Amino acid sequence: MHRTPADLVLTGGPVLTMDAARSRATTVAVTDGRITAVGHDEVRELTGPRTEVVDLAGRTLLPGFQDAHIHPVTAGLELARCNLTDTHTATETVAAVRAYADTHPDQEWITGGGWSMDAFEGGAPTREQLDTAVPDRPAYLVNRDHHGAWANTRALTLAGITRDTPDPADGRIERDERGEPTGLLQEGAMDLVARHTPRSTPADRLAALLRAQRLLHAHGITAWQDAILGGFGSMDDPADAYLSAARDGSLTARVVGALWWDRERGAEQIPGLVARREELNAGRFRAGSVKIMQDGVAETGTAALLAPYLDGCGCATTNRGTSFVDPAELRRHVTELDALGFQVHFHALGDRAVREALDAVQAARAANGRTDTRPHLAHLQIVQPDDIPRFRELGATANIQPLWAAHEPQMDELTIPFLGAGRAALQYPFGALLRSGATVAAGSDWPVSSPDPLHGIHTAVNRITPDGEGPAFLPEQRISLTAALAAYTAGSAYVNHLDDTGSIRPGALADLVVLDRDPYAGPPEEIGATRVLRTYVGGRLVHEA
């Protein structure tokens, strides 16, 4: 054993190494930001007069969690605006907007978001409801999944949206039975109003990043992949905040950025993405991924399906959702991006979008051979059984958002009836993907849902959220606690090309998290009560409860 005294020794508790053998230890030594020894009593011999010794006192040490699909700057901005994530009914939501507007009389626009579709009848709030809360100014509030927005009458008027305004190619203006806009804007239609809202400043975005980073470190998250670098709808490009924080050292997490693929353009944008990849590379931040949003979301009928959605009576409609990028073009673009060494990060919810993304990966593999680009498909709400083994065959990672795999109103009222029982039974097939040999990573999509990895792990294991009640959602798709922990550590580290993280082993970076208990020691239904006590990045303490 290396005899130079360590800078830091953590000892006296279970160490879940998440190595290939899923071995356990009791003591870890760290020097110069890296793990130098993992074992038991013998590692304590590396304690010298200047070594900081942390007594775990029976608490558990794990590799730092990593989030493979998240939007921290957007979340940080929303926390500082009209934040509706804690509202659950239409009355509560409208009251929260009114309270925010009353306490911010000088704001030209009321912006923010986080409202839940299931709070409103049919998932559809109206401009008249928002007018009661904000009658004197334009208001524009994105929903929790950021695929729809709610505007009041003043905002629609200011944007020039009338009954005669055509739907954009990639979105929909919801209308009442008279053809008048209701105030609900889906997908690309959001931008008709969003482009008129006040933009955040570079200082706003930097403050939002640091606000979000503190919260993520408090949840044990040491690295993440930001799923959109670029301007999209009402979301401002967060790249300048990352670059600034990376250069001045205030970015303590390790961050991979996924450059936004503009679905209004084609291959002509690729040279610009190459240039941005070179530019956005400093400190702990790099942008080596490209994000392609292939479809929308099931609740609004924009997730791309192989067979049509049903209507409220259970009859087939003509709507199969939206493929934002033509599948033949997608295959060409992904092949070119892959040849240039880009990872491709797909948003693919519906079974048609999943198949189109896998077909694009297959085309790239056929043209370029197997290279270490590590493409991944996020969300995976509906996956046809024939497509499940293709993840292993193609080396495409399944990037899961476990909190969505549970019974809750948005699922039970706004999704299952419009999919039908057979297709609804194919949702979030985490167990089937693992059994097929797929590599699995995990993320939160925060601010769409909570960034707490332990809540995601709880839901993946139980198929019930920590605050939910039974029954379990498709319990045959439950995964083990070990598999869920691996997805949030080694799996996401693999997706992020952070190969010296994700497990506790000599030579790895000392990105570590201390939990208040051993999650294996209690029943599975108590996993979500686990709390983070300490978070280290590169051996440096970045959070202490």
N, C-alpha and C positions, 0 to 999 in steps of 0.2 A: 504493500500500500504506500502511496505517496505520503511522505512524512512531514511536508511543510504544513504548518498550522493553517487551518481554514479561517476564512473571514467570518463564516456563519455556520453553526451546527444546529440543526433542528432534530430533537430527539425525544423519545418517551411517548410515542403514539404510533398508531398504525400508519404506515406509508403505503398508499396504493400506487404502485409505480406505473401502472398501465403499460408496462413493457409487453413483449410478445407472450411471455408466460403468465402475464397478469400476476406477477410475484408481489409479495409484501415484504416490507422492511420496517425498521423502527427508528433509523437514524440516517440523516442526509447531511453531507458536508458541502459547502459552497465556497469557492475562491474565485475572485475576479469575475463574478457574475455567472460562473458556470458550476455545474455540479461536479465535484471531484471524487466523491465516494458515496456509495449507497450500501447500507448493511445494518449492522446491529451494534453491539457493544464495542466492537473493534474500531468502528468509525469515530467513536468518542476520543480515541487517542490523537485525533487531529486537532483537538482543542488546545489552543495556546493562550498566552496571557492577554492577547488582544482579540480573541475569538468571541463573537457574540453568540451566546448559547440560548436557544429558545426551547423551553420545556413545553412540549406539546400537551403534557398532562392528560394523556389518553385521547386527545383530539386527533383528527385525521388529516394527513397531508396528501395532497393530490397534485398532478400537473395543473397548471393554470387552465381554466376553461377558455375555449375559443369559439367565437360566433361566426359561422360561415356565411351569414346573410343578414345584414343589419344596416340601418340608416341613422347613425348616431347624431349627425349634425342636424338633420331634419327633426329628430326627436328633441334635441337640445333647444332648437328654436321653438318648437311647439310648447315645451315646458315654460317658456317665457311669454307665450301668447295665450289666447283663449283655449285652455286645455280641457277637453271634454272627456278624457279617458276614464274618469271615475263616475260618469253619469250612466244610468241604466234605463231610464224611461224618457218618453217625450217631454213630460212635464219637468223632470229634473234637468234635461238638456237645455230646454228653452230658458229655464230659470238661471242656469249657469251662464248662458250667453248674456242674458239681461244683466246679471250681476257684474260680469266682466265689462260690458259696455258702460254701465253706470260708473264704474270705478276707473275707467279710462276715457274720460270725456274728450281728451285732446287728440285721440287717435282718429286719423282721417278714414281709415278702414278698420273693421273688426275682422281679424284673421286668426287662424289657428286650426284646431281640428281635434279628431279623436272620437267623434260621435259614433255610436253603434247603430248599424242598420236595424237590428232587432228591437231597438227602442221605439221604432215608428211603424205604424200600420203598413204592411206590405214592404217594409224596408225603405219607405220613401217619404222623407220629410218634405214639406212644402214651403214655398217662399212666404206664404201668408203666416205660417208659424214663426218663421224667422223675422218677419216684419214686426210681429208683436214684441220681440225682444230688442230689435234694432230698427226703429222706424226712421231714424234721422240720418243714417250713413250707410254706405254700402257694406255688406257683410259677405264673407266667403269662407266657408269652413269645410275642410276635407274630412272624409269619413275615416274610420279606423284603418281600413285596408288601403287607403290612398288611391283607390280606383274610381272614386266618385266624390263629388263636392256638392255642397248645399249653398245656394246663393239667395239673397233677399231681392226684392223688387228693384231697389236702388242699384244693386250690383248688375242685375240683368239689363236695366235701362242704360247704365253707363257703358256696358259692353255692347250695346246695340242689339241684344238678343230679343227677337220677336217671334211670332208664330211663323213668319216667313223665312227665318234663318235656317238654312239647310244644316243637317247633321254633318259634321266632318267625317272623313273616310274612316277614321279610327275611333269614333266615339258616337255618343247619342245624347241629344237634348230630350229629356223626358217631357212629355206633353199631356195635358188633361184631355177630356173627351171633346173639348172645343178646339183642340190643337194649340192651346196656349202653353208656353213653357211653365213647368211646375216649380222651377227652382233647383231641380236635381239634374246634375250634369255627370255623365258617365265617360270614363276613359278620356279620349282625346278632346271631348267637348269641354272638359275642365279648363283647358287652356284659353278658351274664348273669354273667360272672366279672369283667370289667373294672370294673364299678361298685363292686366290693368292694376293689379294689387301692388302695394309698395314693396320694393325688393329689399332684402336684408343687405346690410353692409358687410364688408370684410371683418370689421370688429365684431359685429353681431355673430357671424359664423364662427369666428375663433372662440368667442365666449361660449357659444352653443357646444362646440366640440369639447371644450374643457369641462363644461357642466356635465355633458354626457359621459365623458371619460371617468369622472369621479364616481358616477353612479355605476358604470360598468365594472370598474375596479372593486366597488363595494359588493358586486355580485360574483367576484372571483374571476372576472374576464380579463385576460392578459393580452389577447390578440383578436382581431376580427377582419372580416372582409366587408368593406362598405360596398353595398350592392348597386349604387348609382353614383358615379363621378360624372357630373355633367348637369345641364339644366333640363329638367323634365317637369312639365306642367307648372305647378306652383312651387316646386322644389328647386332651390337655388343650388348651383354647383358648389359642393363643399371642398373642392380641390385646394383652393387657396388657403383655407383654414388648416388643412393637413400639412401643406408645404411650410407654412409659417411656423406651426407648432413643431414640426420635425426639425426645422432649422434652428429654432431657439431652445430645443431640448424639452419643451413642455409636453410633447407627445411622448408619454411614458409607455403606452401600449405599442404593439407591433401591428401595423395596418397594411392590408392589401386593398387597393382600390380597383373596382370594376368600372371601366370606362363605358359610358352610356352609348349604345348603338342607336343612332337617330333613325327611327323607322320610316321617316319621310324621305330618307336618302338611301343610296346604295353603296356600291364598292368604292365610289369616289371619296368616301370619308375615311377609308383605311389609312392613307398616308398621314392624315391628321392624327389618327389614333397612335400610329407609330411615333410621331413627334411628341405627343403628350406622354407616352410611356417613358421617353427619354427625359422629358422635363420634370415629370412627377416622380422623382426618385431622390430621396434625401433622408438621412437618419433611419428611423424605423418605419418609413413610409415608402411604398413603391406601388406602381399601378401597372400590373402585368396581366390584368384580366379584362375581358370585354363582356359587358352585360347586354344580352339580347332578350327583350321581353316578347315572348312569342304569342302569349294570349293574355286574357284578362282574368276575371274571377267568376266563380260559378254563381254567386248570389245575384249578380247583375246580368247573368246570361251572356257574359263575354268570354268565359273560359272556352277554349276550342274543343268541341266534342266530335267524336266520330259519328254519332247518331244524334238526332235533334233533341233539344230540351222538351220537357212536357209542360203543359199549361196547368193552371190550378185545378183542373178537372181530371188530370192524368192522361190527357190526349196529346199526341205528338204535335209539335209546332213545326214551323219551317226554319227555326233558329238553331244553328249549330255552333254559335259563338264566333269568335274572331281570331284568325291567324294574322297577326300584325305584319309578319314578314312572309312573303310568298314562299312556299316550301322549296321550290326549285332554286330560288335565289338564296334562301337560307343555306342550302347545301353548298352553293358556290362560295358564299361569304365565309362560312365556317371553315371551309377547306383553305381559303386564302389566309384567314386569321391564324389557323393552326400552323400553316407553313411558316408564318412569321413568328412563331413561338408564343403566341397569345394563348392563355387559357380562355375558354368561353364559358360564361356563367349564364345559363338559361333560366328565365322565368317560364315554367311549364306546369300549368295546373290541370288542364283537361287532357283526356286520353289522346286526342288528336295532336295537341301541342307536344305532349311527351313523345309521341311517335315521330313527329316531324323533327324534334330536337335530336332524338336518337338516330334518325336517318341522316341528319347532317353530320353527326359525329362519325357515323359509319362511312360516309362519303369522304370525310377528311382522312380517316384511317386508310381507306383504300388508295387515296391519292398520295398521301405523305408518309405512309408507314406508321408504326406505333412510336410516337415520341412522347416525352414526359410533360405534355401540356396540361394534363389532369382536368379535362372538362367536367363540369358538374351541372346537374339539373335540380333547381330548387322548387319546392312546394309539392309537386307530385300528388295532387289531390286524387286524381283518378288515373290508374295505370292498368291497362289491359294485361291479363295474365301472360299473353304471348310476349309482351315487351319486358317483363320483369327479368328474365335471364340475360337480356341484351346489355344491361348495365355491366355485369361481370364480363361478358364477351367483348365489349367495346372499351372497357376501362373507363367508363363514365361513372362518376360518383353520384350517389343519391343524397341530395342535400335536403334534410327533413326539417320541418317546423312542427315539433311534437305537440305544442299547445293547441293546435287546430284539430287534433284527432280526438275529439271528445263531443259528447252530447251537450249542446247549449242552444239557445234559441236560434242563432244564425244558421246553425247546422239543421236543426229539427224543423224550423218553420220556413226558412228561405232557401234551403239547398235540397234536402232529401226529397221533398214532394216534386221538385222540378227535374230531378235526375231519374226517379223511379227506383224501386227496391233493388233490382238487379245491379244497376250501375252504382247505386249508393253503397253497395256491399264491396266495391272495389276501392274505396277511399283510404288513402294514407296506409298503403300496405307495407309497413315497416318490417313486420315479421317475415313476410314473403321475400322482401328484398334481401334481408340478411340470410335467410335460408338458401337463397339462390347464389350466395357468394359475393354479393355486391359490396363495395366499399361504401360506408355510410358516414356522412358528416351531419352536423346539426347547427341550426341557427334559430333566431327568434323573429326576424323581420321587424324588430322594434323600430318605430313606435306602433306598428300594427298590433303587436302583442307584447306581453311583458318580456324584458330581456333576461329575467332570472333563469339561469340554466337549470337550477335545481327544480324549478316548477316544470320546465320542459322535460327533464329526466323523469320526474314523478309521473307526468302524463304519458310519456312513452312506455313506462313500465306498467301503469295501471289502466290506461285509456280512459281515465277520469282526471279532470283537473284537480289541483289541491283543494280548491274551494267548491268543487262540484260534488254532486251526488250521483249514485248509480242510476241506470245500469251502465256498465262499461261499453264503450263504443267499439264495435267489432273486436271483441276481446281476443280473437284468434291472431290478431296482428300486434299483440303486446310483444315487447322485447325485454330481455333481461336487464337488470341493473348494470351489469358489466358492459353489455352492448351499448346501453344509453350513455354511460360515462365515457366509453371509448369514442362514441360519436362526437361528444363535446370536447374531447381532448385530442387523441391521436388522429381521429377521422378529420376533424376540422384543421388540424395542423398539416395534414397531408394536402388537403384542398388549398391551403394557404402557402404551400411550398415552404413551410417553416419546419424543415426536417430536423433541426436540432431543438425542437420543442415537442410537446405532446406526450412525453413520457419522462419519468424520473430515472435517469441513467447517467453514469459518468460521462462527461463531455457535453451533455445537453445544457442548454441555457436554463438558468435557475428561475424559470417562470412557474410559480408555485401558489397554491391556495390551501389555507387551513380551514377546515370545517369544524363546527361545534360538536360533531358526533361522527361515528362510523355509520354511513347509510346502510351498510349490510347488517348492522346489529339489531335493527328494529324491523317491524313489519313494513311491507311495501307501501301501505297507505300512509305512512309517516315520512316518506322521503321528502315530500314538499315542505316539511317543517324544518329541515336542515338549514342552518345559517352559516354564512361566511364570516370568519373572524379576522383573517389576515390574507392579504394578497401581495405577492412579490413578483416583480419583473426584473430579470437579470440580477437576482439576489437583493434587489432594493425594495424595501417596504413601501408600497404605494397605497395601501389601505389597511386600517386597523379599526375594528369595531369598538 
